[in-house]
Amino acid sequence: MMNICVFCGSATGINPLYAESARRLGSLMAQSSVGLVYGGGNIGLMGVVADAVLKEGGRVTGVIPDFLVRREVGHRGVTSLEIVDSMHQRKQRMADLANGFIALPGGWGTLDELAEILTWRQLGLIDQPVVILNINHFFDPLLAQMRLMSEEGFLKPAYLEMLQIAFSPEEAFSCIYPKKG
């Protein structure tokens, strides 16, 4: 079975478009029999996308460090909740399970996950597609920074081109799971 790893916030943000997009992405994944791999939380966009997959009868694998489970933010209703020792082990395990990655809006944790997976892709440690779901142009400043990194010689243009940008859940999903036929 195919799995998409979704990086997203432990908050929902102030714009309802973020939660609505997370819901749509989760529903689309479940309806297409694509499993969700994510950070295992029951809060924020993480909880929204997981609940949407579960509501449609889909499979959800959460990967969460023990210290976050102890803070009672682990989603107990998921298909499988894997508890690991550290944030690094969390990222590694999610990458091991994923056929592709989609980043939704979020904070430091989302940025960390996205940066690490892009670095792994650049170094050839993974080859799965990486997509930014640029809801409400949330990622525009980050994308401008990435272009500046390339223009100033710190990031080869080919590495920047590995990253796919989508503006809807449907577009993001199709970057990883294109319709056949």
N, C-alpha and C positions, 0 to 999 in steps of 0.2 A: 504494500500500500504506500502511496505517495504521502509525504508529510511536508508541510510548509511551516517554517519557523517564523513566528511573528514577534518582532521586538516592538514594544510600545510602553506607554507610561503607566505608572501606578496611580495616576490621577486621570480624570477624564478631561481636564482643561475647561476653559470657560465657554468655548464655542461648542454648541451641541452637534455640529458637523463631525467632530472627532469621534464621539461615541456612535453616531449614526453610521459612519463609515466603518468603524470596527464591527458593528453589528452586521452590516451588509457583507463585509469580507468573511466573517465567521459563517454566515448563512450560506454564502456561495461555496465555501470550502466543504461544508457538510453535504450540501446538495450534489456536489461533484465527487463525493467519497474521498476527499483529501483530508488527511488528519492534520490537526493543529499541534505544533510543538511550541511551547512558550514558557515564560518564566515562572509559571505555577501560582501566580497570585490570584486572589479573589477580589481585588480592588482595582479601581481605575479602568483604563482601556484594556488592561490584561483581563480583568474579570468580565468585561463586556464582550470581548471577542470569544473567550472561552464559553461563556453562557450562551452565546448565539450558536456556536457549533453544537453544544450539548442539546439545546432546544430543538435543533433539526435532526437529532439522532446521530451526530457525528462523533468522531473519536478525538479525545483531547489528552495529550501528554504534557503534564507540567513538570518542570525541573526547577527545584527551589533549594537554596541552601538551608541547612538546619536552623541557623539563627533567625531566618525569616519565618520559618514554621513556628518557632517559639514565640514570635511576635503575633501569631495568629493571623497571618495574611495568606497562608497556604489555602488553595481552593480544594476543599474536601470532596467536591462533587465531580471531579474530573475522572476520566477513564483510568488514568494512571498518574500518580504523583510520585515522582522520583526525588528523593531527598539526598542531597550531596553535601560535601563539607565546606565548599567555598564558591565564591562567585566565579572564579576561573573554571572550576569543575563544571559549574552550571553552563557556561558558554561552550565548553568543549562538548559536553553531553548533548546540548541542543544542536550543535553543528553535526555531531555524529548521526543524529536522527533525521536531519533535514535534507530534503531534495531541493530546497530553495529558501530564500529569506525575504521577508517584507518588513520594512521599518515604517511604523506609524508614528505620529507625534509622541513625544515623551520628554523626559528630562535627562539628567546625567547618566542614568543607567542605560537608557535607550541609546544615547550618544556613544557610550562606552561599547555597548554590544555592536553597534553599527561600525564603529571605527575598527574594532578588533576583527570582525568578519571581513571587512574590506581589506585589511592588512593581510589576513590569511589568504584571501583571494589573490592579492597582488603577489604574494610569495609563492603561489602555486600549491598551498597546503589544502585548499578546497577548490572546486571548480563549479559549484552550484551558483545559479543566478542570484543576484542581490538587487532588490528593488526598493526604492524609496517611494512611499505613497504620500505624495505632496499635497495633502488635504489643506485647502484654504491657503495654499502657498506657504505653509508652515516652515518648510525646509529651504525656502529661497535664500536666506542669508547663509546657511551652511553650504548650499550648492555654489553660491558666489565665492565663498572662501575656498572651496575645492578648485574652482576654476582659477582663482588667483594662485593657489599652490602650483597648479600646472603651468600657468603663464610665467611664473617666477622660477621655474625649473626645479621645483621640489617634488613634482608628481608627473610622471610621464603621461602624455595625453592618452595613450593606450589604456592606462590604468583607470583614468577618469571615465573612459568609454565603457569599461566593464560594468559600471553602475547604470541601472535602468531607472528612469523616472516615470511615475504614473500619477494620474490626477483623479482616478476613481478606483474603488475596490475592484471593479470588473477589469479595468486595464491592468492593475497590479497583478491580479490573479492570472490573467492571460499571458503576462510576461514569463511566468513560471510554468503554467499549465495551459499551453495553447490548445485550442480546439483542433481536433483531428478531422481531416476530411477536406 
